[in-house]
Amino acid sequence: MGLLSFDIELSDIFELGGHEDIEKYAPFHISVAATAVYDGEERLWYSEDEGGRPALNLTPQRAHELLEYLDGMQQKEIMVCAWNGLGFDLKWIGHQADDMALAARIALKSYDPMFQFFNQSGFPVALARVAQSMGIPQEKLMGGADAPKEWHAGNYQKVMDYCLGDCQMTNLIILAIQKTGKVQWLTARGKTGSKPMPRLKTVEEVIRDPEPDQSWMDSPMPKVKFYQWIQDATGMKF
């Protein structure tokens, strides 16, 4: 099965405080998206203004073209993946494209190792912390909060490279998980954590799996937070 990872960057500028829920600043708009087939086609998705420069936001039409592309790749039995693609990327691509139903359908068939990790551990983990621990040589080119500022400043290629780089990094992490049967991450204390992941599951499988054990946590993040938008868009109950 082929492998494709995708990622988006926002055009909205805001300062996220420690432990602050990013959703308080929603709804979000997308500046650029990227898709990368492992050892295959890499594409950037953005819109242009009247002068031919990258526009501030992806147009609804261009966002829908991205959804159609991902849907088509799934129909070709390509493994479509994103790190937190369920709770973030696909939700906001669907919003930008004004087609939450199509985004939901793609999300359920997609693979989101971050969501799968959350359902085993009870907490999320950042892409960079996993890459560091799993020996991925590629590094993030900037912080996610910097991308909107760079886009507004006209540093379009810098943001495009960053977005595409995260797709490439996700592909390498997924291959490492498949090879080792586990996820490793660098903890806040600088130690290596590890969780078994012998098989990557689709988002729908993980949604239907038992809830994570969060009995040890003071303020656990509810699992439904990741997929509430799918229930709202489709009326499905899990």
Residue, then its C-alpha position, 0 to 999 in steps of 0.5 A: m500500500g502506498l503512503l501519502s501524508f498531508d499537512i496545512e498551515l494557518s493564515d490566522i495570527f494569534e499567540l497561544g498561551g501555555h495549556e490554552d485550547i487553540e479552538k478558542y481562536a477558531p474558525f481558522h483559515i488555511s494559507v497553504a497545504a502540502t501533500a507528499v507521496y512517499d517516493g512519489e509526487e509532492r504537491l503544494w496547494y495554495s491560491e493566487d491573487e490577481g497579481g499571481r502571488p500566493a493569496l492570503n487564504l486558500t479559496p473554497q474551490r482550491a480547498h475542495e480540489l484538495l479534498e477531492y485529491l485525498d479522496g481519490m488517493q484513498q480510492k486508489e488504496i493509498m494510505v492517507c495520513a496526517w499527524n493530528g489530521l483528524g482533530f485539526d487538518l481535515k476539520w479545517i480543510g472541510h471548513q475552508a472547502d465548505d464540505m464537512a461531509l466529504a472531509a469527514r468521510i476522508a477522515l474516517k478512512s485516514y490514518d492518524p498515528m497521533f490520535q491512535f497514540f492518544n487513545q493508548s496514552g490519554f494525551p497527545v504528542a507533538l510530531a517533533r518529539v516523536a521524530q527526535s526519539m525515533g531517529i528521524p534525521q529531518e527536522k522541523l524548519m520552524g514553529g507552527a505559530d511562526a508560519p502565519k507570520e511568515w506568510h503575512a510577511g511574504n515569505y511564501q516559499k519558506v512556509m511552503d518548504y516547512c509545510l512540505g517538510d512536515c509531510q515528509m517527516t510524517n511519512l518517515i515516522i509512519l515507516a519507522i512505526q511500521k518497522t519497529g511496531k512502536v511509537q517513541w517520543l521525547t518526554a518533557r523531562g528529556k527521557t524516551g517514552s515508548k508505546p507499542m503500535p503493532r498495527l496502524k489503524t484507521v481513524e474509524e477503528v480508533i474511534r470505535d476502540p475503548e476510551p483511553d485510561q485517563s484516571w490518573m489525570d486531573s484534567p483529561m482531554p475528552k476523546v470525542k473532542f477529536y471527532q465531534w465535528i464528524q458527528d456534527a457533519t454526518g449525524m453518525k454516533f460512535 
